[in-house]
Structure formats: C-alpha cells, structure tokens
Amino acid sequence: MAKIVAGVGSSHVPLLGVAVDQGKWQDDYFGPIFQGYEWTRQWEKESPPDVVILVYNDHASAFDANIIPTFAIGCGERYKPADEGWGPRPVPDVEGHADLAWHIAQSLILDDFDMTIINEMDVDHGLTVPLSMMFGQPDKWPVKVVPLAVNVVTYPVPSGNRCWALGEAIARAVESFPEDLKVQIWGTGGMSHQLQGPRAGLLNREWDNKFLDLLESDTDAARHIPHIEYLRETGSEGIEMVMWLIMRGALGKRVKRLNRHYHIPCSNTAIGHIVLEPAD
C-alpha cells in the first residue's frame, strides 16, 4: 500500500525562484538561505519519493475572486507553470499522479471534506518554488505531484484545526491506496510577513520558531492557534502557515525532526524550512 514517509515544510517566496532561475543562489545574499536546504536536497536525491502531495496557495493564477475554493485538489495528468505577469518560470511542467489524486479526492469527500476537483490548471510560485528548493534545476521533476490548493488569500480561510484534520484524512486516504508508493506531504507558505499597510515588512523570529517547535512536539496545540494570533504576531500573510498544519496532521502523533532551518530576511519575509518523519 502507499505510505506517507515524511513531511516537509517550506516557505515559497517568489524571490527564491528568481534566485534559482538567474543562478544567484550561491551569492552573499541568497547563499545563507539555500545552505539551510542543502541537507534536504541531498536527502531527496538519495531517497526520492514517488509522489509529493504539495499543499500550497494559489496567488490569483488559477483562481480569482470569481472562484474561491477552500480546498482544491488537482487530479490532472500535467500542470504548466503559470504566467504571473512576467512570463512563466523556466521550469519543467509538473507531472501529476491522477490515480492517487482521484483516490484521495474520493476518500476525502466520503470523509466529509468538501473538496473542489481541478483537472486543468496552471501552477504558480507557491508550488514551483518549493520544488526548485528541493530539486534544483532538473530537465524533469524527479517526482509526481498531487497539488492541493488552500485558500489563505480571501477571508474566511480554514481554521488550523480544520487543516490539521484534513492532514489526518489525507493520511487515511494514502494508506488505503493499493499501489506501493512512497509519498511525502509538503506544507508551504509563510513564515511571518506582511506585504502592505503600516506593518509591511513585519518579521517575528520568536513566534516563527515557537511554531516550528510546536510542529516537532507530540502535542496538537498548533491546530488550535486562532486566526487572530497569526495576524497579530506574523502579519497578514503569516496566515499561510495553516497549510503547514495539513502536513503535520498527516504525520501522526509523534515525529522525528530530520532538518530545520530559519533565516531572515528574504525580501521582506522570513524563511522557514523543516523536515519531519513519522515516529509512531
């Protein structure tokens, strides 16, 4: 049967994609950021998964104010990089795993999650930047991807508790898939940052690291952090961290940390990265 073997959390700052695409990832500014991913890149190379369930948010590329799904799962065969206003990123198309995606969609809907099923969409930096951070610049991505888009752009956004529960349901879905697959689940976005208004540029190293501590713990306290705390402590875009809770919820009660990295600043955001594996 299929099995979730690890979870990865990562920021998906678009500037990191620019650094990769323009070969700047080793310069004085970006070098310290990318050094924190070196362990993970080697680990992924030595033991790649068959499929990544990649939890991200769309930035008005596939969805807009006319269609705002809370949770949307990509069940297609292939996804092209989106044009976000300056042309698509020069990265490979993302190959889906339609059989697993449809199985997960059915399982989640029967488990009382109202998923939006997407068969055709372009994917933006929210999905492609994490792939670049883990796999560099290959001619073809070495894994298949099941995209899972979460609305964290327009209120109301899902609660942390609902995201954690979705992760638990995803784990049940994966475990019931009959094909022998190694699956990773990635939660992306964050960490603390605000892009507009009087608090633009807000960074909160202390809160971000407390959040990472909670992800490593065997409690489920992180699932009960209220929206107002994310907004107050981490800025308007810090709410993206609820997507990390989908990843964490899928890993079970106890986890083992394999890698952890934190850096500020990158543009006007904080960079966070963690790799966990189930310990139960």
N, C-alpha and C positions, 0 to 999 in steps of 0.2 A: 504494500500500500504506500501511498505518498506520505511524507513526513516533513513537518517544519523543523529544520535542523538549526536555524539561527535567526536572529533578528538584528537589523541594522537601523540605527537612527542617524540622520544626517541633515544638515542644512542644505538648502538648494538655491543659494544665492546666485542670481544670473551672472554676476561678475566672475564667478568661478568658471563658468562655461567659456566666457571670453578669454580668461587666462589660459585655459587648455587650448582653445582654438587658435590663439595667437602665440602659443609657445612661451608664455610668460610665467608658467607655474613654478619655475625654479628661481625667479628673481628675488630681490631683497624683500619685496612687499608680500608676494604670494608664497614664497618658499616655506615660511613657518606654518602656514595653513596646510599646505599639501604634505608637509612632513608628518603631520598627525594622521594622515591616511595611508602612509607607506606600509605599515603593518597589515592593514586591511587589504590593500591591493595585492600584496604577496600571498596572503591567506586565500583570497578569492582565486588567484591564479593556481594555487596548489590544490585547492579543493572546491572547484566551482559548483554551484547548484545547477540543477536542471532548469528550474523556474524561479523567478523572483515575483512575488506579489508586491507591487510597488505602490504604496499609499502616498498620494501627493494631492496638491490642489491645482486646479486649472486657473490661469490668470487671464481670463476673458479671451482665450484662444479657441477652445472647443465649445464653451458655454458663454452666454452673456445674460443680461438682465431679463431676457425673454424666457430662458430655460435655466433653472437653478436647482439641479438635483442635490439632495443632501448627501446621498451616497450613490455613485455610479461605477459600474464595473464594465471594463472593456472586454468584450467576448469575440473580438475580431481576430483575423489572422496576421494583420500588419498595421503599423501606425507610423505615419510620416512625421518628421519634426515640423512644428508649427512655425509659421512666419509671424513673429511677434512685433513686426514693424520695421525690422532692418534685415529681413530675409531669414529663411530657415537656417538653423545651425548646421555646419558641415559635419554632421554625424550620421551614422547609418540609420536606416529605418529600424524601428523596434518590431521584432517578431513576437507575436502573441502565442499563447497556448490555449486555443479555443476550447478544446475538450475539457481541460481543467477549469477554465473560466466559466463555461456553461454549467459545469458540475457545481462550482462554488455558488454561482448565482441561484441555481435551483435550491441548493441546500440552505442558503441564507434566507431566501423568500419563504421556504417552508419552516424556517426557524424564526419567522415573524419579523424579519428585516425587509423593508420595502426598498429594494434595490432598483435603480434605473439601469437598464441594459443598453450598452452602446456597442454597436457593431462597426462603426466607422467614425474615426475622429483623428485629428492631428494632436500631437502631444508637445507641450511647451517645456520651458526650462525646469519646471517643477519635477518633471520626470527624467529629462535627458541629462541635467547636471549631475544628479546622483550617480547615474550610470557612468558618466565621464570620471567622476571622482574615484570610483571603484575599479574601472576597467581601462582608463586612459583613452587612447585614440585608435581602437581597432578598426579593421575594414568591415567587420561584422561583430555585433554584440555577442559575447560568448554565452548568453543565457536567453531564454524566452521570458517574456514579461506579461503578467496579468496586471493591467493598470486598474487602480481603484482610486477614483477621484472623490474628494470630500469637499463640501462647501465650507470654507472658512473665510470667505470673502464678503458675503452678504448675510446680514443677520436675518433670522436666527440661525446660528450654527449649532451642530450637535454637541451635546454635553460630553465631558470627559468620560463620564460613566457609560454613556451610550457607545462611545468609541471603544472603550475597553471591552465592553460586552460584544461588540462586533468582532474584535480580535479573537475572543473566545469562540465565537461562532465560526469564524474562518478556520480556526484550528480543527474544529469538529468536521467541517466540510472537507478539508485537506485529508484528514485521517480516514475519511470514508471513500476517497478516490482510489480505485483498484490498481492503477498503474504505479509501479515502483519509481517514485520521483523524490529527489532531494529538493526541498523548497525552502527558500528564505523569504522572510517578510520584512520589508523596509518601511519605516515611518520617516517622512521627510518634512522639511519646512523649519521655520524658527531659526535661531532661538530668539532672544529678545531683540526687538527692533520696531521702530515706528518711522514711517516714511513721510509723514505730513504733520502739519499743525505745530503748535508751540513745543511739543515734546519730540519733534523729529530728531532722530539720532539717539534716542534713548537706548542705553545698554545697561544690563543688570547682571553682572558677573555672579554675584552671590546667589540670586534667585535661580539663575540658569543651572548652576552647579548643584543646588539643592534638588532641582528637578531631576538631574542626572542621577543623583544619589537615590532618589525615590524609585527610579527605573531599575536600579540594581537591587533594591531591597525585596524582601519576601512579603511585604505588605501591599495592599492595593490602595494606599492613601492617595496616590496620584490621580486615581479615577474620580475622586471627589473634589478636586480643586475647582472652585466656581469660576465662571467666565470672568467675573469682575476682578478676580485676583490676577488672572493672566493679563487683562487690560491695564490694571493699575501698576503691576510690577514689571511687565515685559513689553508694554506698548501695544498699539492696535494690531500689529501684525504678529505679535507673540502668540496669539491665539492659534497659530498654525501648529503649535506643539501638541494640541489634542490628537493630531494624526500619529504622533509617536506612541500614543496610548493604544492604538489599534495594533501596532507591532507588539507592544509589551503584553497586551492581553492575550495574544496568540501564543505566548511562550510558556504559560503555566505559572504556578505559584512561585517557584524558585528558579533563579537564573544565575549563570556564571558570566562575569564580565571578561571579555577577551581583549578589548581595546577601548580606550576612551581618550577624547581629545577636545580641548576647548581653546578658542582663540578670539581675541578682539583687537582691533576691528577688522572687518572685511567690508569695504564700502561703509555703509552706516549700519551694519548688522553685526551680531555675534555669531560665531561659527561653533556648532556643536556636532560631535560625532561619537557614537558608541556602538559596540558590537557585543551582543549577548547571545548565549545559547541556553536552552532549557537545561535545568539541573535536576528535575524530578525524575 
